Amino acid sequence: MAIQYSRWERRDGADRDALGKAALAACRAARTDDSRTRFYWASMDEIVFLTEAPELRDFFAGTTPELASAFFAFSDLARRTDYQLWSDAGRGEQTYRAAQEAQLAGARR
C-alpha cells in the first residue's frame, strides 16, 4: 500500500465553499479502479488530500486531462504547502534491497 499526502492552504480571498467543491471535484477526478482519494479539512483554511494506491509506482502512471483540469482549478483557490509519498514498511524494505542489488551489480561492471 502506498499513500500520497498533500496539504493545501486557502489563497487569500478564495471562497471556502468554492474551495470545498473544487477539492471534491479533484478527488473524483483522481479516483481510479485501484486507488481512492479523499480530502479532509485540516483547519478552516487548510485541506489535506490522501490518496491510497496498491503500489507507489501507481502515482507515476500519468495524469489524465480531467485530473489536470481539476487540480488546476483547485490550485487557483489554494497553494500546496506540503507533499509526501508514503510506502508501507514491507514495500520500503523491498525497494531498499532492490536498490542495493542494483548498486552491487553496477559496481561489478
C-alpha positions, 0 to 999 in steps of 0.5 A: 500500500502506498499513500500520497499526502498533500496539504493545501492552504486557502489563497487569500480571498478564495471562497471556502465553499468554492474551495470545498467543491473544487477539492471534491471535484479533484478527488473524483477526478483522481479516483481510479479502479485501484486507488481512492482519494479523499480530502479532509479539512485540516483547519478552516483554511487548510485541506489535506488530500490522501490518496491510497494506491496498491503500489507507489509506482501507481502515482507515476502512471500519468495524469489524465486531462480531467485530473489536470483540469481539476487540480488546476482549478483547485490550485487557483483557490489554494497553494500546496504547502506540503507533499509526501509519498508514503510506502508501507514498511514491507514495500520500503524494505523491498525497494531498499534491497532492490536498490542495493542489488542494483548498486552491487551489480553496477559496481561489478561492471 
